[in-house]
Amino acid sequence: MLKVDNLHTFYGQIEALKGISIEVHEGEIVTLIGANGAGKSTTLKTISGQLSPQEGTVEFQGDDVSGLAPHVVTGLGVIQVPEGRHIFPRMTVEENLEMGAFLRNDTAEIKADMEMVYDLFPRLRERRSQKGGTLSGGEQQMLAMGRGLMARPKLLMLDEPSMGLAPVIVDIIFETIERVNKEGMTILLVEQNAAMALQVADRGYVLETGTIALEGGGAELLTNEQVRKAYLGEA
């Protein structure tokens, strides 16, 4: 579904991605793990069109989407749920979800998808008339994910969905990731909680300073000695 080949992306004179190549197949959960500054979010932003690569290509379903504008990439079905949530604070929960369906005009199916989101996140149903900015951090993360799902993505990219959340909310977020994946959603997951990410992922890539240091199956990387020492806090 997604093929990133030899991607070089810069911030000014600073080379953030130094030839990254990754693949995501339909129906998979693929995770990118690594320390702060490794290039994880930059990879997602380059795929979604927020940043343009200086070299290399991004292919989505066989088409070259390198450097296309974000709204064009979104229209093709690549939806990014950004780090830090970025919900619309003055809009209600329901209005935020409606914004996720902005490019759609299938009214009946939009309503059905909204019910699906409320089933995934019952707290959002309880707060459907509440302003987004008054929600807790965990509820805002649920809302950001729900808004992404309302776009009916072919590829859902999640950037640090567990950041700053209580463990009980992290569990809900990851259970939801697994649930929507089992229903057919393809997911590219950037996550600092390496243990949780690798437990749910089919495959993973370890990024270090803009390069791929390791790649393999989720279970394989979870037992890799280098990964366990560097990212799972084991001596």
C-alpha positions in Angstrom: 0.0 0.0 0.0 2.8 2.4 0.9 6.4 2.4 -0.3 8.9 5.0 0.9 12.2 4.7 -1.0 15.5 6.5 -0.1 13.8 9.5 1.5 15.9 12.5 2.3 14.0 15.4 4.0 15.6 18.6 5.3 14.7 21.3 7.8 16.6 24.2 6.3 20.2 23.0 6.1 19.6 20.1 8.6 19.1 16.7 7.0 16.4 15.0 9.2 15.9 11.9 7.0 19.0 10.4 5.5 17.7 7.8 3.0 14.8 6.1 4.8 13.0 3.2 3.1 9.9 1.6 4.6 6.9 -0.4 3.3 3.4 -0.9 4.7 1.2 -3.6 3.3 -2.6 -3.6 3.2 -4.1 -4.7 6.6 -0.8 -4.3 8.6 0.1 -2.4 11.6 3.6 -1.1 11.1 5.4 0.9 13.8 8.3 3.3 13.8 10.1 3.6 17.1 13.2 5.5 18.1 14.4 8.3 20.4 13.3 11.9 20.2 14.8 13.5 17.1 15.2 10.2 15.3 13.0 11.2 12.4 9.7 9.4 13.2 7.4 12.4 12.9 9.3 13.8 10.0 8.7 10.6 8.1 4.9 10.9 8.6 4.9 14.6 7.7 6.8 13.8 4.5 4.4 11.0 3.6 1.3 13.3 4.3 2.7 16.1 2.2 3.5 18.6 5.1 7.1 18.4 4.1 8.6 17.8 0.7 11.5 15.4 0.2 14.7 16.6 -1.4 15.4 13.1 -2.7 13.5 9.8 -2.8 9.9 8.8 -3.4 6.7 8.1 -1.6 4.3 5.8 -3.4 0.8 5.1 -2.2 -1.1 2.3 -3.9 1.4 2.4 -6.8 1.1 6.2 -7.4 4.0 8.6 -6.8 2.7 11.1 -4.2 6.0 12.7 -3.3 5.7 16.4 -2.6 2.0 16.6 -3.3 0.0 19.1 -1.2 -1.4 17.7 2.0 -5.1 18.1 0.9 -4.3 16.0 -2.2 -2.7 13.2 -0.2 -5.6 13.3 2.3 -8.0 13.0 -0.6 -6.3 9.8 -1.7 -7.0 8.3 1.7 -3.8 8.9 3.7 -5.0 10.4 7.0 -2.6 11.6 9.8 -3.6 12.0 13.4 -1.0 14.5 14.6 1.2 14.5 17.7 -0.4 16.8 20.2 -4.0 16.0 19.0 -4.8 19.4 17.5 -8.5 19.1 17.8 -10.6 22.2 17.3 -11.0 23.5 20.9 -14.0 25.8 20.3 -16.0 23.2 18.4 -18.1 20.5 20.1 -17.1 16.9 20.0 -19.7 16.2 17.3 -18.5 19.2 15.2 -14.9 18.0 15.4 -16.0 14.6 14.1 -18.0 16.2 11.3 -14.8 18.0 10.3 -13.1 14.7 9.8 -15.7 13.9 7.1 -15.2 17.3 5.4 -14.2 15.8 2.1 -17.2 13.4 2.1 -20.8 13.9 0.9 -22.3 10.5 1.7 -24.6 11.8 4.5 -26.1 8.5 5.6 -22.7 6.8 5.8 -21.2 9.7 7.7 -23.9 9.3 10.3 -23.2 5.5 10.5 -19.4 6.2 10.9 -20.1 8.7 13.7 -22.0 6.0 15.5 -19.1 3.7 14.9 -16.7 6.2 16.5 -19.1 6.6 19.5 -19.2 2.9 19.9 -15.3 2.8 19.9 -15.2 5.7 22.4 -18.3 5.8 24.6 -16.9 8.8 26.4 -17.2 10.9 23.3 -20.9 10.0 23.0 -21.4 11.2 26.5 -19.6 14.5 25.6 -20.9 15.0 22.1 -22.2 18.5 22.8 -19.1 19.5 24.9 -16.4 21.9 23.5 -13.3 20.0 22.5 -11.0 22.3 24.5 -12.8 21.3 27.8 -12.0 17.6 27.4 -9.2 15.8 29.3 -6.1 14.9 27.4 -7.2 11.3 27.0 -10.6 12.4 25.7 -8.9 14.8 23.2 -6.8 11.9 21.9 -9.9 9.8 21.5 -11.5 12.7 19.6 -8.4 13.1 17.4 -8.5 9.4 16.5 -12.2 9.5 15.9 -11.9 12.5 13.7 -9.3 10.7 11.6 -11.5 7.6 11.3 -14.4 9.8 10.1 -12.3 10.5 6.9 -12.6 6.8 6.1 -8.8 6.4 5.7 -7.2 3.7 3.6 -4.0 4.3 5.6 -4.3 5.8 9.1 -1.1 7.3 10.4 -0.9 7.9 14.2 1.8 10.1 15.6 2.5 9.5 19.3 -1.1 8.6 20.3 -0.2 7.6 23.9 2.0 10.7 24.7 1.2 12.2 28.1 -1.7 9.9 28.9 -2.6 7.9 32.0 -1.9 4.1 31.7 -5.6 3.2 31.7 -6.2 5.6 28.7 -3.1 4.2 26.9 -4.7 0.8 27.2 -7.9 2.0 25.6 -6.0 3.7 22.8 -4.1 0.6 21.9 -7.1 -1.7 22.2 -8.8 0.6 19.7 -5.8 0.5 17.4 -6.0 -3.3 17.4 -9.8 -3.3 17.0 -9.9 -1.1 13.9 -7.0 -3.0 12.4 -8.9 -6.3 12.8 -11.7 -4.6 10.9 -9.4 -4.0 8.0 -7.7 -0.6 8.8 -4.0 -0.3 7.7 -2.0 1.6 10.3 1.4 3.3 10.4 2.1 4.0 14.1 4.8 6.3 15.5 5.2 5.7 19.2 7.7 6.2 22.0 6.1 3.5 24.0 8.1 0.9 22.2 6.9 -2.1 24.2 3.2 -1.4 23.5 3.8 -0.5 19.9 5.8 -3.7 19.1 3.2 -5.8 20.9 0.5 -4.7 18.5 2.6 -4.3 15.3 3.0 -6.8 12.5 6.3 -5.2 11.7 8.5 -2.4 12.9 11.4 -0.1 12.0 13.8 1.4 14.5 15.0 4.9 13.5 18.2 6.4 14.7 19.2 10.0 13.6 17.3 9.8 10.3 18.3 6.3 9.3 16.8 2.8 9.7 18.9 1.0 12.3 16.8 -2.2 12.5 13.7 -3.7 11.0 11.7 -6.9 11.5 8.6 -8.4 12.9 7.0 -6.8 16.0 7.6 -9.9 18.1 11.1 -10.3 16.8 12.1 -6.7 17.6 10.5 -7.0 21.0 13.0 -9.7 21.9 16.0 -8.1 20.2 18.7 -7.4 22.8 19.6 -4.0 21.2 16.0 -2.9 21.2 15.4 -4.1 24.8 18.4 -2.1 26.1 17.9 1.1 24.1 14.1 1.4 24.1 12.6 -0.9 26.7 14.8 0.3 29.6 16.5 -3.1 30.3 20.1 -3.3 31.5 
